[in-house]
Amino acid sequence: MTYALPPDVIATRTEEGMVLLQETTGRFWMLNDSGAAVVELLKEGTTVPAIVEELSTRFGEDPEQVAADVRALLDQLGKARLVTS
């Protein structure tokens, strides 16, 4: 499964991570650095397994834990309509 940002969601990198703005509602969400990395990789068209591999290597974390964290983030972003699958 692939994910993408809907056309009404703007992602802006910040010093602490990223802000996602949903233009149609005016609501925004703040992501930490690892959440921002997930969104940046999604925007590049990277698959979820490749994101898990990249983040596991980048942050030196257990791939199973990273996979669980990425799934949880995508679930939350999906419920907020900030990503589509």
Residue pairs with C-beta under 8 A, 6 or more apart in sequence:
1 48
1 85
2 45
2 47
2 48
2 85
3 42
3 48
3 74
3 78
3 83
3 84
3 85
4 42
4 43
4 83
4 84
5 11
5 20
5 39
5 42
5 43
5 82
5 83
5 84
6 81
6 82
6 83
6 84
8 22
8 23
8 24
9 20
9 21
9 22
9 23
9 82
9 83
10 20
10 21
10 23
11 18
11 19
11 20
11 39
11 40
11 43
12 18
12 19
12 21
13 36
13 40
14 30
16 30
16 32
16 33
17 30
17 31
17 32
17 33
17 34
17 35
17 36
18 30
18 31
18 35
18 36
18 39
18 40
19 28
19 29
19 30
19 31
20 28
20 29
20 30
20 31
20 39
20 77
20 82
21 27
21 28
22 28
22 80
22 81
22 82
27 80
29 77
29 80
29 82
31 38
31 39
34 55
34 59
34 69
35 73
37 54
37 55
37 58
38 51
38 55
38 70
38 73
38 74
39 77
41 50
41 51
41 54
42 51
42 83
46 54
48 70
48 71
48 74
51 70
52 63
52 66
52 67
52 70
53 63
55 61
55 66
55 70
56 62
56 63
56 66
59 66
74 83
74 85
77 83
78 84
78 85
